[in-house]
Amino acid sequence: MTPRIFLRLATALLILMALQPTRGAAQAARDDGQWTMPAKDYAATRYTALAEITAANAPRLRAVWTFSTGVLGGHEGQPLVVGTTMYVVTPYPNVLYAFDLMQPDYPLKWKYRPDVDPNAVGIACCDAINRGAFYAAGKIVYNLLDGRTVAIDATSGTELWKTKIADLAQGETTPVAPFIVRRRVLVGASGGEFGIHGWVKGLDLETGRIAWTAYNLGPDSELLARPGTFRSYYDRGTDLGLASWPKEVWKNGGGPVWGWMSYDPALDLVYYGVGNPGPYNPEQRPGDNKWTASVLARRPEDGALVWAYQFTPHDSWDYDANAEMILADLDVQGRRRKVLVHFDKNGFAYTLDRATGEVLVAEPFVPVNWAKRIDRVSGRPVLDSTKLTGVSRGNVKDICPTLEGGKTPAAPAAYSPRTGLFYVSTNNMCMDYEALPATRIAGTPFIGANSPYHAGPGGNLGAFIAWDARTGRRVWEIQERYPVWSGVLVTGGDVVFYGTLDGWFKAVDAKTGRLRWQVKVGSGVVGNPISYTGPDGKQYVAVYAGIGGDWFLLAGDVRSDDPADVRAPADFIKDLARHTSQGGIVWLFALTP
C-alpha cells in the first residue's frame, strides 16, 4: 500500500469515526453503552438502546453507589460516561470530577477546580446552575458560570485551554452545555432578563479560539444571514431581525441561548432555541422582535444562518424557546418526513420540517389560553386579545401557561424510536401578569413584570406525558402534585425514567405509563438521567438529585447553610420545602438479583 493510499484510507476512517455519533440513537443499530454528550446523540433523543432493564424487571432496581458533590445549587445537568470514567460537573463553582468505574467503589481519579468569578452568582438569573459537559477528541469541554469555556484533558485532568466568551458586566452568564460538531464548539449565554444582545459563538476545538460570532437579533450582517443562504419559510425580506424592532431597541433585546442543541449531519445544520425578548413589558418593543422565541438553523463550520422560525412573535409572556429540538423521521399526513419536534414554553408542541422550518403539526400539550391555535398558512399563533399584556392593560388575569412554561426548557424531553412516542415533563400552571416600565442599566435586571402563579385545571401542578408528534395528541399522562422539572431518559427496554421536585426518581412503562419503580433520592430532581454499560457489562442508570433553578427561588426554606436565608414560599407551592432541601447527590442504580 502506498503512503498516499494509506493516508486516504486513514483520513476516511477518521471522518467515519467522527461522523458516527451524528447518526443519533434513533438511527443507530447498536448502542455503544456510553454517554459522551448531554443528549446521548446529535438528534437530542435521550434514548439508549440498552435493554437489560425492562418494564418487567425495573422493580429490582437498587442504588449501588452515591456521591455528594458538596454543592447546594440546582443540579440541572447530567453525567458523562466515556470508556471507564464517569465525569460530573457541579453548579457554581463548576468543579469537574472524574470517577474510575473499574474500581469497586468508583474512587476519584482526579478533580479539576476552576477559579470562577463569584460575581457571576449575583448576576445569574435563576440559580447558579450548570447544564453539563461534552466529550470530544480526548477533551471534556464545559462552560464556567462567569463567561468562560474550558477544555480539560479527559485522561489527566489538565487544563488545555480557557476562552472568555461572555461579558458579566452586560449581564451575560454561561450555564449552557457546549455543543461540539467536528472542530467547532458552539456556546451561548444567558441574560434575557438583563437586556443582553443574544448570540451564539463557534470556537475551535483544538485551541479554543473564537472562529465566529452570530447574533440572534439585529441586521443580517450580524446574524450571518447571507443572501442565497438564508430563507425563512414564512417571512420574506432582508434584515428581519432589525426591521421587527424599534430603532436601537434590538441592541438590548435579549435573545439568550441557554438551552439545548441538536445536529443533522445530512443537512449539516445545527438547531437551537432562542430565549425571551427584553424587557417583559412588550409595549417597550413593538414588532415581532425577531429572532427571539425562535428556532434557528445554522451551519456549524461558519455559523451561516440557513432558516429561522418564530414560535411566539412579539412575546408578551416570557415564552423562551430554549427547549430542545429533537430530530426524528416520522410519517406525518401520509408522508415520511424529516422532522424537528419541539415542546415550547408557550404550551404548543411543534412538529417542523427540519430542512425548511415549515410547521407540519402544532397542538397544545398543556392547557393554553393565550392563543386559540397555530395558523398553518402563516405559521403564527391566533391570539386571544384578552390575554395580551402591557403596562396599559394593567393586571391581566389567568394566562395559561405561566412564564415557567408548559414545559421548562431546562428539562429536556426524550424520544423512543421503538414506541414512536415523545416523553415530556410538563407544568400545569397559570398566571396573572402585570407589566411594568423597565429601564436598562448594564448588568442589572431588565424585566418589568409581576407574574404570580396558580394551579391550572384539575389542581395538580404538573404531569408527565407521552406524546404522538405525528398527530399532535397525548397518548397517556401521569398527574403529579408538583411541576415536573427533570429531564427524561427512555431505553430499549421500554422504560422511561424521570424525577420529581419532591425527590422521587421513577421508572414507568414507556407504552402504558404504568409506574414500575420509584425511590426517594433526598432532594428534588431537576437533572437529567442517563444510562450506560459498566465495565462489568451491566446496564446502569445515573441521575443527579439537587433541587434548584427557579425552585430555589420559589420553594422557600430549602437551604440551611445561610441563617439569614429564610424565605417564605410562593403561595401556589407552600408545602414543597416540607419534602425536600438542597444538596447535590449523584445516584447510580442497577438491577439486583
N, C-alpha and C positions, 0 to 999 in steps of 0.2 A: 504493500500500500504506500503510495507516495505521500510525502508530508502534506501536500495541498489537499489531497482527498481525505486524509486523516483529519485535517483541520476543518474541512467542510462537514464531515460526519460529527466531529466533536461539537461544532457550533450548532448543528441541527439538533443534537441530543440536548444541549444546554437550553435551546429555545423550547424544545418539547417539555423539558422538566420545568421550565419557568412558567409555561402556559398550562401545565397540567392542573394546578389548583383552580384555574379560572373556569374549568368546566362546571364547577359548582356541584354540590351534593345532589341536587335534583337530577343531574345528568350522569353522575358517576356510577359506574357499575359496582365498584367496591369502595370501602371506606378504609383509609389508612390508619384509623384509630387514634389520630392525633387531632389537636385543635390549635392551629397556628395563627389564626386571625379572629377578630371579635365575633363574626357571624358564622364561623366554621368554613364558609365558602364565599366566593365572589358574588354569587347570586343572593346572598344575605338570607338563606333559608333557615339557618339554625337547626338543620336536620342532620342527623347522623344515621348511617345505615346499620350501625351496630344493633344487634338484635338478641343478645343474651338475656337482657332484661325485657320481659314481656308483660302484657296486661295480666296474664295469669300468675306469674311468679313475683310481680312487684311487691306484694305483701311481705316478701322475705328480705327486702332491702333493710340494711342496718348501717349505722355510722361506723366507719372503720378508722377515721382519723379526723382530727380538728386542729386548727391553729388560730391563735389570736393574733391579729395584725398589729395590735397595740394602738390602733387609731379609732376614734369615735365617729368620725364623719360618715356620711352616707356612702355605702359600698355599692356603686352602680355599675361596675364593670363586670368582667369575667376573667377567670384564669386562662392561661395558655398552657398547652402541653406539647412540647417539642422533644422527640426522642424519649429519653428517660428523665426529663426535667419538667417540673411544673413551675411556671412563673406567675407571680402575684404582684399586682400594683395596688398600692393603697391610695385613698384620698390624700389630700394635703397632710403631710409633707411629701407625698408621692414616692415613698420607699418602694424599691423593687426587690422582691425575694425570689431566690431560685432554690427549689427543693429537689433532693435526689430521690426519685421514685424507685431506684434499685434497692434502697435500704429499707428494712422493715418499718422503721419509724419516720421515714421520709425526712431525714435531717437536712438542715440548711446547708447548701453548697456555698452560697455567698449572698451578700446583701449590698445593694447599691443605695446609698443615702445621699440624695442630691441636696444642694443648698438652694432652697426655694425662697423667694422673697415673701416674707409674711404679710406684706401689704396686699398681696393677692387675695387673702382670705376676706378682707373687708370689702373688696371690690366684686368678688364672685357673687352672682345674682342669688343663687338658690342652693347654698351649701357648697363647701369646697371639695366637690366630688371629682372623680376621675373615671372615665369610661373605658380605660384599658389600653393594652399594647397590641402590637402587630409584630410577627416574626417574619424576617426575610433575609436571605443571604448571610446567615450567621449572626444577625443582629436582632436585638429586641429594641423596637422603636416605640417611644411613647411621649406624651406631652406633659410638661410640668404646668402647674396652675398659673405660674407667673408669666406665661407667654413664651416659653422656650420648648423646642423639640430636642430630645436626646436620643442617641443611638448607643446601645450598650452591647459589648461582645457577649454573645449568648453562652459562651463556654467559661470565660474568666470573670465576667462582671466588670470588665474595664470599660470606662467611658471612651467612645470612639470619636464622637463629635457632639456638639451642642450648638443649636442655632436659635437666635431670637427671632420670633415670628410675629409677636403681638406687642401692643403698647398698653401697659397698665394705666398710664396717665390718661388714656382715652376711654378707659373702662373695659378694655379687652382682656379676657382671661381665656385659658385654653384647657378645658376639661375633656375635649373631644378626643376620641380614639383616632390615631392616624390611619390612613388607608394607603396601601402600597400596591402599585401596579408597575411591574418591571422595574425601571430605575427611578420611578417617581414616588415620593412620599407626599400624599395630599393631606393638608391640615386646614383647619378653620378656627374661628374664635367665637366665644360667647360675648354678649354685650348689647343685646337688643334693648335691654332696659336702661342702657347708658347712652343711647344715641350714637353708636359706632357707625362706621361705614363698612358694612359687612363684606367679607372676602373669602376666597379660597387661595391657597398657595401650593405650588408644586416644588418640592425640594429634591435635590439629587441624593439618592440613597447612599452613595459611596462617600460623599463629602459633607452633606448637609447644606450645601449651597442652595439659595433660593433661585430656582430656574425661571419661575413665572409667578405673577400675581394677577388674579382675576377677581374683579369686584362683582357683586350681585345686583347693584343698582348704580345708575349713572349713565354716562354716554357709552355707546358701543365700543369705543376705543378702550375704555377701562373694563368693560365686560368681556373683552376679547370676542365680541360678536362681529365676525368678519363677513364682508359681502361674499356671497356664493357658498358660505359655510353654514351660517345661522338661519334657521327658519322656525317661526312659531306656527303651529298648526292653526291657531285661532286668531292670530294677530298679524297685521301687515304694517310695514313701515320700518324706519330706522330709529335708533335712539329711543326705543320704547321704555328703557329704564331711566330715561331723562324726561321725556315728554309727559309721563304719567305722574309727575311730581310737580309741586310748585317750585319756582325758581330757587335754587340753592338748598332747598329743604332736604333733598336726597343725600346731601353730604353728611348728614347726621340722621339718616333714615332707618338705621338698624340693619336688618337683613343678616343676622348672625348665622353661623354654621356650627352647630354643636351636637348634631345627631350622628346618623349612620350613613355609610356609603355602600354602593354596590357597583358591579362592573360586568359588562357584556363583552367578551373578547371578540366575538364575531363582528359586532358593530364598532368595537373599540370605543365604547362610551362608558364613562363613569357617571353615576346618578347620585345626587344628594339633594336634601331638602334645605330650604332657606327659611329662617325664622321671621319673627314679627317685625312690622314697621314701628318706628317710634315718632312721637310718643303715643301712648294708649288713647289719647284724645284724638279721634280721627278728623275732627274739624280743623286741626292744625296742618293737615296734609291732604287736601282734596286731590282726587285722582285715584287710579288703580294702584299706585305705589309699586310698580313692577321693579325687581322681581322678588319682592318679599312674599312670604307664604306660598312658595312655589317649589317646583322641582326643576332642576337644571341638569342638562346632559352635556358633558364636556369630553374632549379628547384628553387623556391623561398626560400625554407627552408634552404638549404645548399649552394646554388649558383652553383651547378654542371652544367656544360655545356653539353647540350644534342645534339644540332646541330647548325650549322652556315652556312650562305650563303653570299658570297661577291658579291654585286651588281656591283662595279666598281673596279676590280683588278688593282693594281698599279695606283691609282687615280692620274691623271695628270691635273685635272681641279678644285679641291676642291669640289667634289661632295659628301659632307657628306650624310650619310644615316640615320640621326637622326629623320626623319619624322615618324609619327605614323604607327603602324601595325594594321590595322582594321581586326577583325575576323568576319567571316560570313560563312554560309553554302550555297553554290551555286552549280547549275548544270553547270559543265564545261565539254565540249567534251562528252556529253551524260551521265555523271556520277555525282551523288551528292557527292560533295567534301567539306571537312572542310578546309577552305582556310584562308590565310592571304593576305590582299590586301595592297599594299604599293606604294605610288606615290613618286618616288625618285627624288632627285635634278638633277640626270643625264638625266631626261626627259622621262624615261620609267616608265610605270605603270606595276607593277608585281602582278600576282596572283599566290601565292605559296601554296603548300600543307603544312599546319601548323604543321603536325606531323613529316615531314621529311625534308622540305626545297626544295622539287622538284619544279622547275619552270613549271607552267601549262600554263600561258599566260604572255607575255611580249611585250607590244606595246608602241610606243611613244604617249604621251598625249599632247605634245607641239612640235614645230619644233626642230628636233635633227639632228646634222650632224657629231658629234664626233664619232659616231658608226653607222653602217648600220642596225644592227638588234641584237637581243639576240639569240645566238645559243641554241636551246633546248636540244641538246645532251650534250654539255659541261656546259651549264648554263652561258657561258661567252659572253661578247659583241664582235661582229665582228667589229674591229676598222677601222676607216678611217685614214690611216697613215699620211695624210697631216694635221691632226688636233692634232697630238701628240705634247706635249710641252716639254721644257727643255732648259737649257742655250745654248746648241749647236744648237738649232733650231731657235734661235732669236725670233722675234715677230711674233707669229702665228695669222693670221687674221681670224675673223668671225667664232668663235666657238659658236655653239648653243647647249644647253642653256649656260648662264653665270654661274659664281660660286654662284650667288644668287639662282640658281636652276630653273628648270621648275616649281617647287613649293617650296617655302621655308618650311623647317621643322617646323618653328615657327608657321605656320598657318595650324592647323590640319583639315583634310577633315572630312566629315560625310557620314554615310550610312543609307539609309531607307529600312527596310525590307518590307515596303508597296510597294515601287516602284522598289526595287531591284537595285537601282542606287546609285552611289557614287558622292558626290558633292564636287568640288575641286576649291580652289583659285589658279590661275596659273600666271606665268610670261611669257611674250613674249619678251625675250631679248637675244642678242648675244654679244660676247666679243672678244677683241683682248687679247692675253695672252703672256706676255714676262717674262719668268722665269729668276731669278737672284740667284747667290750664296747666301747662308744663313749660319750664324754661330750661334749656340745656346749659349746664356747666360741665366741662370736660371732667370725666372721672367720677361724676355723681349721678344718682338715679334720675332718669328722664322718662317718667312713667305717666302720671296724670290720670289715675282712676282708683276708685274704691269698688271692690267686687266680692262681697260676702257670698258664700255658697250655702246651698241646702240640698238635701237628698232629692233625687229625681223620682219619677213614677215608680211606685212599689215600695219605696222607703229604703231599699238596700243601696249602699253607696257604690257598689262595684259588681262586676261579673266577669267570668272567664268564658269565652265563647269559641265555637268552631264556625268558620265562615266559608261559604262557597263563593269564590270570586268570579266564577263563570256566570252566575246568575244574580249575584248580589243578595244572598239570603243567609240568614243564620240557621245553622243545622242543629246545634244544641247549645245549652247555656247552663252554667253553674253560678247561681247567685252568691255573692259574697257580702259580708257585713260591711267591709271597708273597701275603699277604692283598691283595685289590683294594680300594683306598681312594679311587678317583677317582669323580667324578660322571660322568654319561653324556649324550651327545648323539646323537640319531637324526634322520636327514634324509629329505627327499622323494626323494632319490636312493638310498634303501635302504642307507645306510651308517651304521654305529654307531661312535662314537669313545669311547675310554676310555684311561686311563693306568694305569701300574703303579708300585709302590713303588720298584722298581729303575731307574726313569727311562725307561721306554719309553712312547711315545704311539702308539696303534694305531687302525687303521680296519679294520672287519670287515664282511662282507656281512650285512645285517640278516635275511635269510631263511635263510641257511645257517650263519652263524658262521665262514665261511671268512676267514682273515686275508688282507687285501688290501694292507696297507701298515703300516710301523712305522718310527719314528725315535727315536733316543736324545736326550733333551731335557735332560740334565745333572743333574737332580735328580728325586727321586721325585715322582710326580704325586698330589696329594691335592686338587686343584682340579677345577673343572667346565668342560668345553669348551663353547664357543658357536659359532654360525655366523651370518654376516651378509653382506649385499651391500655391497661397497665403492662409492665414488663412480665407479669405472671400470666398474661393472656386473658385476664378477666375484664369485663366492662365495668367502668366506674362512672359515677355521676358526681360532679363538683358544683358547689354554689357558694356565693358569699351571703352571709347574713350581716345586717348592719343598717338599720333604718336611718334615713337621712333624706337629702334632697329637700323638696318642698315640705315633707312631713316633719323634718326637724323644726321647721318654722311654724307648722300648723298644729302639731300634736300636743304642744305644751311641755310639761316637765318630763322629757325623755333623756335629759343629760344631767348627771350628778357631779361632775368634776368641777363645776363652777357654782359656788353657793349663791352667787348673785343672779344666776340664770334660772329663775323660777317663773316661767311664763304661763299665763292662762291659755288653755287650749281654745281652738276655734269652736264656735258654737255648734257647728254641724258634726263635730267629731270629738266630743268632750271626753270620752272614755278610752281613747286609744292608748294613752300612757299607762293605763292600768294593765295592759297586756304586753308591753314591750318597752325597752330602753335602748339607748345607743350602745354600740360596741361591735367592732368588726371581727368576724369569725369566718374562716374557710372551713367548709364541711365537705367530707368525702364519704360517699355511700357505695356499697356493693352488695351483691346477693350473698346471703349466708345459708348454710345447709338447713 
